[in-house]
Amino acid sequence: MKLFVSILFVLLLVSCSTQPPNQQEIKTKVYEYYQQQASLPNGNQYNVQEVSILSVAKDSTGKNVFEVTAFAKGTMSNLSIPTPIQDKPFSDTLKMAMEWNGAKWVTVPR
């Protein structure tokens, strides 16, 4: 019985680790990316209003890595430059690799 439970547990872990990130997890990573851009010196402040998931595909080189492409749009501002920009519309396609680290989805370098 103990062996059966152990095998079942391992199968559950393996099946969970190969599932792609869901839309909300991807959108959270996109929002986090644009928040990080604001922390750079003279970084733009982004107000992301819409995120569309264009594709999610398993990476051929990584066991639990998924290649994600998302489209973001909203407005940006930068008041710290000589010619300030405020509420300028932006749209951007963002590509990232995401991996399940056992507790949450994280982005990984390519």
Contacts in CASP RR format, 6 or more apart in sequence:
PFRMAT RR
TARGET T0000
AUTHOR 0000-0000-0000
METHOD contacts of the structure
MODEL  1
MKLFVSILFVLLLVSCSTQPPNQQEIKTKVYEYYQQQASLPNGNQYNVQE
VSILSVAKDSTGKNVFEVTAFAKGTMSNLSIPTPIQDKPFSDTLKMAMEW
NGAKWVTVPR
16 100 0 8 1.000
17 64 0 8 1.000
17 100 0 8 1.000
17 102 0 8 1.000
18 58 0 8 1.000
18 64 0 8 1.000
20 56 0 8 1.000
20 58 0 8 1.000
20 66 0 8 1.000
21 29 0 8 1.000
21 56 0 8 1.000
21 66 0 8 1.000
21 68 0 8 1.000
21 98 0 8 1.000
21 100 0 8 1.000
21 105 0 8 1.000
23 53 0 8 1.000
25 98 0 8 1.000
25 105 0 8 1.000
26 51 0 8 1.000
26 53 0 8 1.000
26 56 0 8 1.000
26 68 0 8 1.000
26 70 0 8 1.000
26 98 0 8 1.000
26 105 0 8 1.000
27 51 0 8 1.000
27 53 0 8 1.000
27 70 0 8 1.000
29 68 0 8 1.000
29 96 0 8 1.000
29 98 0 8 1.000
29 105 0 8 1.000
29 107 0 8 1.000
30 48 0 8 1.000
30 51 0 8 1.000
30 70 0 8 1.000
30 72 0 8 1.000
30 94 0 8 1.000
31 48 0 8 1.000
31 51 0 8 1.000
33 94 0 8 1.000
33 96 0 8 1.000
33 107 0 8 1.000
34 46 0 8 1.000
34 48 0 8 1.000
34 72 0 8 1.000
35 46 0 8 1.000
37 43 0 8 1.000
37 44 0 8 1.000
37 46 0 8 1.000
38 44 0 8 1.000
38 45 0 8 1.000
38 46 0 8 1.000
42 78 0 8 1.000
42 80 0 8 1.000
42 81 0 8 1.000
43 78 0 8 1.000
43 80 0 8 1.000
44 76 0 8 1.000
44 77 0 8 1.000
44 78 0 8 1.000
44 85 0 8 1.000
45 76 0 8 1.000
45 77 0 8 1.000
45 78 0 8 1.000
46 74 0 8 1.000
46 75 0 8 1.000
46 76 0 8 1.000
46 90 0 8 1.000
47 74 0 8 1.000
47 75 0 8 1.000
47 76 0 8 1.000
47 77 0 8 1.000
47 87 0 8 1.000
48 72 0 8 1.000
48 73 0 8 1.000
48 74 0 8 1.000
49 73 0 8 1.000
49 74 0 8 1.000
49 75 0 8 1.000
50 72 0 8 1.000
50 73 0 8 1.000
50 74 0 8 1.000
51 70 0 8 1.000
51 71 0 8 1.000
51 72 0 8 1.000
52 70 0 8 1.000
52 71 0 8 1.000
52 72 0 8 1.000
53 68 0 8 1.000
53 69 0 8 1.000
53 70 0 8 1.000
54 69 0 8 1.000
54 70 0 8 1.000
54 71 0 8 1.000
54 93 0 8 1.000
55 67 0 8 1.000
55 68 0 8 1.000
55 69 0 8 1.000
56 66 0 8 1.000
56 67 0 8 1.000
56 68 0 8 1.000
56 69 0 8 1.000
57 66 0 8 1.000
57 67 0 8 1.000
58 65 0 8 1.000
58 66 0 8 1.000
58 67 0 8 1.000
59 65 0 8 1.000
59 66 0 8 1.000
59 67 0 8 1.000
59 97 0 8 1.000
62 99 0 8 1.000
64 99 0 8 1.000
64 100 0 8 1.000
65 97 0 8 1.000
65 98 0 8 1.000
65 99 0 8 1.000
65 108 0 8 1.000
66 97 0 8 1.000
66 98 0 8 1.000
66 99 0 8 1.000
67 95 0 8 1.000
67 96 0 8 1.000
67 97 0 8 1.000
68 95 0 8 1.000
68 96 0 8 1.000
68 97 0 8 1.000
68 98 0 8 1.000
69 93 0 8 1.000
69 94 0 8 1.000
69 95 0 8 1.000
70 93 0 8 1.000
70 94 0 8 1.000
70 96 0 8 1.000
71 91 0 8 1.000
71 92 0 8 1.000
71 93 0 8 1.000
71 94 0 8 1.000
72 91 0 8 1.000
72 92 0 8 1.000
72 93 0 8 1.000
72 94 0 8 1.000
73 89 0 8 1.000
73 90 0 8 1.000
73 91 0 8 1.000
73 92 0 8 1.000
74 89 0 8 1.000
74 90 0 8 1.000
74 91 0 8 1.000
75 87 0 8 1.000
75 88 0 8 1.000
75 89 0 8 1.000
75 90 0 8 1.000
76 85 0 8 1.000
76 87 0 8 1.000
76 88 0 8 1.000
76 89 0 8 1.000
76 90 0 8 1.000
77 84 0 8 1.000
77 85 0 8 1.000
77 86 0 8 1.000
77 87 0 8 1.000
77 88 0 8 1.000
78 84 0 8 1.000
78 85 0 8 1.000
79 85 0 8 1.000
79 86 0 8 1.000
96 107 0 8 1.000
97 107 0 8 1.000
97 108 0 8 1.000
97 109 0 8 1.000
97 110 0 8 1.000
98 105 0 8 1.000
98 106 0 8 1.000
98 107 0 8 1.000
98 108 0 8 1.000
99 105 0 8 1.000
99 106 0 8 1.000
99 107 0 8 1.000
99 108 0 8 1.000
END
